[in-house]
Amino acid sequence: MLFIIIVLTVVAVAVCTVLLLFIYALIAGLFIPKKLRDIPKNTSPLFADGKAQIGAHRAGAGIAPENTPLAFDICLNSESFEVRELEFDLHLTKDDKLIILHDPTLDRTTDAREKYGRDNILPSDLTYDELKALNPGENFVTDSGEMPYKGLRGDDIPEGLVIPLLDEIIDKIEAHGEYLYSIDIKDSGERGRRAADALIKLTREKGVSDRVIIATFNNDITKYLTEEYPDVQRSIGVFEGILFYFACAFNLRLNKDKLPFKAVQIPANQYRVVRLGTERFVRYCHNLGIAVQYWTIDDPEEIKRLSDIGADCIITNVPDKMYALLYRNNSQ
């Protein structure tokens, strides 16, 4: 009897080990063949033609206070670097204005605590006029450790250092040329749906829809976009991303015409097991007509590696350094 128990235990351990190794290989994408069939030419502006396109994360959060007109101006007017895509985030204010802001509260980037005497103030708690009185550069830190905008109030706040309206930022960008946009809807639920409605209406009115990728981490908004705006150009949702990765791991032949997203905006290899920053993953996406954008990548070696494996866009806090690495230095 003891012998049978030992044998069964050994078998069980062996089976579990094999199963765990299989699961690891599956998650890690080891079943994706190194060579995939020839990739068709993708002519959408979302696809790179050579080196990866530069996406400015929060309009270049490493070079100026994030998501501010000041940051956009630097990216659009710089003589030392160029960007192809502006990435930023949306919230609805109390009076239903679409503003550009990343965090769910105003605490981290502004002086809202000081002005209103409490923590966790939401964008939806304030009207746009109230938001305009804040300093969104309050806690910005330069590479040298300086905080040039700390403590500035009222008329001392430089022009362009304000939480901006989406409408005004689109006009600013379009005055400089045809850029790509990656716009992340941060609100969920009913507010998120209204934000999506207003965003799509505005981008259509401005004539920029074909250059806009709509993104969101909220599965309910992903579902809403799929149901109400199936023709809108959007990024992959969180739940969709999990399913898509397993489809990639098994190299499934998906019907590209039925995929509801046009781009995957993803981390690269920040996770130890799931590795999305591979040439096999990029090639799989490209075969399906899906553009690949990686965020948020500031490390020079990783930027170079991702560009070399075929990434279409690398979203970075330091677009100036990425430009120098991929374009200026290599053109001399």
C-alpha positions in Angstrom: 0.0 0.0 0.0 2.8 2.4 0.9 4.5 1.6 -2.4 1.3 2.5 -4.3 1.1 5.8 -2.4 4.7 6.7 -3.2 4.2 5.9 -6.9 1.0 7.9 -7.1 2.8 10.8 -5.3 5.7 10.7 -7.7 3.4 10.6 -10.7 1.3 13.5 -9.3 4.4 15.6 -8.8 5.7 14.8 -12.3 2.3 15.6 -13.9 2.1 18.9 -11.9 5.7 19.8 -12.9 5.0 19.1 -16.6 1.8 21.1 -16.4 3.5 24.1 -14.7 6.2 24.0 -17.3 3.6 24.0 -20.1 1.7 26.9 -18.5 5.0 28.8 -18.1 5.9 28.2 -21.8 2.4 29.2 -22.8 2.4 32.4 -20.8 6.0 33.3 -21.8 5.1 32.9 -25.5 7.5 30.1 -26.2 5.2 28.4 -28.6 5.1 31.3 -31.0 7.3 30.3 -34.0 10.3 32.5 -34.6 9.4 32.7 -38.3 6.0 33.8 -39.3 4.7 34.1 -42.8 5.5 37.3 -44.8 3.9 40.4 -43.3 1.7 42.3 -45.6 2.4 46.0 -46.1 0.5 48.1 -43.6 -0.1 51.6 -45.0 -1.9 53.2 -42.0 0.0 56.1 -40.3 0.0 54.0 -37.2 2.8 51.8 -38.6 6.4 52.7 -38.6 8.5 52.7 -41.8 11.8 51.7 -40.4 12.7 52.9 -36.9 10.1 53.2 -34.2 8.1 56.4 -34.1 8.4 58.6 -31.0 5.5 59.0 -28.7 5.6 61.6 -26.0 4.1 60.1 -22.8 1.9 62.7 -21.2 3.3 65.1 -23.8 6.8 64.5 -22.5 6.6 64.2 -18.7 10.3 64.0 -18.3 11.0 67.4 -19.9 8.1 69.5 -18.6 5.1 69.3 -16.3 3.0 66.5 -17.7 0.0 67.1 -19.9 0.4 70.9 -19.8 0.4 73.3 -22.8 4.0 74.0 -21.9 4.9 70.3 -22.4 3.0 70.2 -25.7 4.7 73.4 -26.9 8.2 72.0 -26.2 7.4 68.8 -28.2 5.9 70.8 -31.1 8.4 73.6 -31.3 11.7 72.0 -30.4 14.6 72.4 -32.9 16.6 69.5 -31.4 14.0 66.7 -31.5 10.8 65.6 -33.1 7.8 63.5 -32.0 5.3 61.6 -34.1 2.6 60.9 -31.5 1.3 62.8 -28.5 0.0 60.6 -25.7 -2.2 62.1 -23.0 -5.2 61.4 -20.7 -8.8 62.6 -20.3 -11.2 63.4 -17.5 -14.5 65.2 -17.4 -14.8 68.2 -15.1 -17.8 69.1 -12.9 -19.2 71.2 -15.7 -18.5 68.5 -18.3 -15.4 69.9 -19.9 -12.9 67.5 -21.4 -9.5 68.2 -19.7 -6.1 66.7 -20.1 -5.0 65.1 -16.8 -3.7 61.7 -15.9 -4.3 60.9 -12.2 -7.8 60.2 -10.7 -7.1 63.1 -8.2 -5.3 66.4 -8.3 -3.1 65.7 -5.4 0.2 64.6 -7.0 0.7 67.2 -9.7 -1.0 70.4 -8.4 -1.4 72.6 -5.3 -5.1 71.5 -4.9 -4.5 70.3 -1.3 -3.3 73.8 -0.3 -6.0 75.7 -2.2 -9.0 73.6 -1.1 -7.7 72.3 2.3 -8.3 68.6 1.7 -6.9 65.5 0.0 -8.3 63.4 -2.9 -9.9 66.1 -4.9 -11.3 64.7 -8.1 -11.4 66.5 -11.4 -15.1 66.0 -11.3 -15.3 68.0 -8.0 -14.3 71.2 -9.7 -15.4 73.3 -12.6 -12.9 74.2 -15.3 -12.6 77.8 -14.0 -11.7 76.3 -10.6 -9.1 74.0 -12.2 -7.5 76.8 -14.1 -6.5 78.4 -10.9 -4.2 75.5 -9.9 -0.5 75.1 -10.6 0.0 71.7 -12.4 3.8 72.2 -12.2 3.8 72.3 -8.4 5.7 69.0 -8.0 7.6 68.7 -11.3 11.2 67.8 -10.8 13.9 68.3 -13.4 16.7 65.8 -14.1 19.0 67.9 -11.8 16.5 67.7 -8.9 15.2 71.2 -9.2 11.5 72.2 -8.8 11.3 75.4 -10.9 7.5 75.8 -10.6 7.1 75.0 -6.9 5.2 77.6 -4.9 4.1 79.7 -7.9 0.6 81.1 -7.5 -1.7 83.5 -9.4 0.0 85.7 -11.9 3.4 84.2 -11.1 2.5 80.9 -12.9 3.9 81.0 -16.4 1.6 81.1 -19.4 1.0 77.5 -20.6 1.3 76.0 -17.1 -2.4 75.1 -16.7 -4.6 72.1 -16.9 -5.7 72.4 -20.6 -8.9 71.7 -22.4 -8.8 69.0 -25.1 -10.3 71.3 -27.7 -7.5 73.8 -27.3 -4.8 71.2 -27.3 -6.0 69.6 -30.6 -6.0 73.1 -32.2 -2.5 73.7 -30.9 -1.3 70.4 -32.3 -3.0 70.7 -35.7 -1.5 74.1 -36.2 1.9 72.4 -36.3 1.1 69.5 -38.6 -0.4 66.0 -38.8 0.5 64.2 -35.6 -0.8 60.9 -34.2 -2.8 61.1 -30.9 -3.1 58.5 -28.2 -5.9 59.5 -25.9 -6.6 57.6 -22.7 -10.1 57.9 -21.2 -9.6 57.7 -17.4 -13.2 58.0 -16.3 -15.3 54.9 -16.0 -19.1 54.2 -15.8 -21.5 56.9 -16.9 -18.9 59.6 -16.8 -16.6 57.5 -19.0 -19.3 56.9 -21.5 -20.0 60.7 -21.7 -16.3 61.4 -22.0 -16.1 58.9 -24.9 -19.1 60.5 -26.6 -17.7 63.9 -26.3 -14.2 62.8 -27.4 -15.4 61.0 -30.5 -17.7 63.9 -31.5 -14.8 66.4 -31.1 -12.2 64.4 -33.0 -14.7 64.0 -35.9 -15.4 67.7 -35.9 -11.7 68.4 -36.0 -11.1 65.9 -38.7 -8.4 64.0 -36.8 -10.2 60.7 -36.2 -7.9 58.7 -38.6 -4.9 59.7 -36.5 -6.4 59.1 -33.1 -6.1 56.0 -31.0 -8.5 55.9 -28.2 -7.4 53.9 -25.1 -8.8 53.0 -21.7 -8.0 50.7 -18.8 -11.7 50.4 -18.0 -13.3 47.3 -19.5 -16.8 48.9 -19.3 -15.6 51.7 -21.6 -13.9 49.3 -23.9 -17.2 47.4 -24.2 -19.1 50.7 -24.8 -16.8 51.7 -27.6 -17.1 48.3 -29.2 -20.9 48.4 -29.1 -21.6 52.1 -29.9 -18.6 53.0 -32.0 -17.4 49.9 -33.8 -15.6 51.9 -36.5 -13.6 54.0 -34.0 -9.8 53.4 -34.1 -8.9 52.2 -30.6 -6.3 50.3 -28.6 -6.8 46.9 -27.1 -8.6 46.6 -23.9 -7.3 44.9 -20.7 -9.5 41.8 -20.9 -9.0 41.7 -24.7 -5.3 41.9 -24.2 -5.2 38.7 -22.1 -7.2 36.7 -24.6 -5.1 38.1 -27.5 -1.9 37.2 -25.9 -3.0 33.5 -25.5 -4.1 33.6 -29.2 -0.6 34.8 -30.0 1.0 32.1 -27.8 -0.8 29.4 -29.8 -0.2 31.3 -33.1 -4.0 31.2 -33.9 -5.1 32.4 -37.3 -7.5 35.2 -36.3 -9.7 37.0 -38.7 -8.1 40.5 -38.9 -11.4 42.0 -40.2 -13.2 41.0 -37.0 -10.7 42.4 -34.5 -12.2 45.5 -32.8 -8.9 47.2 -32.1 -6.3 48.7 -34.4 -3.3 48.9 -32.0 -1.9 47.2 -28.9 -0.5 49.7 -26.4 1.4 47.5 -23.9 4.4 47.2 -21.6 7.3 45.3 -23.0 9.1 43.0 -20.6 8.3 44.6 -17.3 6.7 41.4 -16.1 9.0 38.5 -15.4 6.8 35.8 -17.1 4.7 37.5 -19.6 7.0 39.0 -22.2 5.3 41.1 -24.8 8.5 42.9 -26.1 9.5 40.2 -28.5 9.9 40.1 -32.3 7.6 37.2 -32.5 4.8 39.1 -30.8 5.4 42.2 -33.0 5.3 40.0 -36.2 2.1 38.3 -35.0 0.4 41.6 -34.5 1.6 43.0 -37.9 0.3 40.0 -39.7 -3.1 40.9 -38.4 -2.8 44.6 -39.3 -2.3 45.6 -35.7 0.1 48.4 -34.8 2.4 47.8 -31.7 3.2 50.6 -29.3 5.2 50.1 -26.1 4.9 52.2 -22.9 6.5 53.7 -20.9 10.1 53.1 -22.1 12.9 55.5 -21.0 15.9 53.1 -20.9 18.1 53.7 -23.9 19.0 50.1 -24.4 15.4 49.0 -24.3 14.3 51.8 -26.7 16.9 50.6 -29.2 16.0 46.9 -28.8 12.3 47.5 -29.2 12.9 49.7 -32.3 15.1 46.9 -33.7 12.4 44.2 -33.3 9.8 46.3 -35.2 7.9 48.4 -32.7 5.8 51.0 -34.5 5.9 53.5 -31.7 7.7 53.8 -28.3 5.9 56.0 -25.8 8.5 57.7 -23.6 8.8 60.4 -21.0 12.0 61.6 -22.7 11.3 62.0 -26.4 14.4 64.3 -26.7 16.7 61.5 -25.6 14.9 58.9 -27.7 15.3 61.1 -30.8 19.0 61.6 -30.1 19.4 57.8 -29.7 17.5 56.6 -32.8 17.6 59.5 -35.2 20.1 62.3 -34.6 23.1 60.1 -33.6 22.5 57.6 -36.4 22.1 60.3 -39.1 25.5 61.7 -38.7 
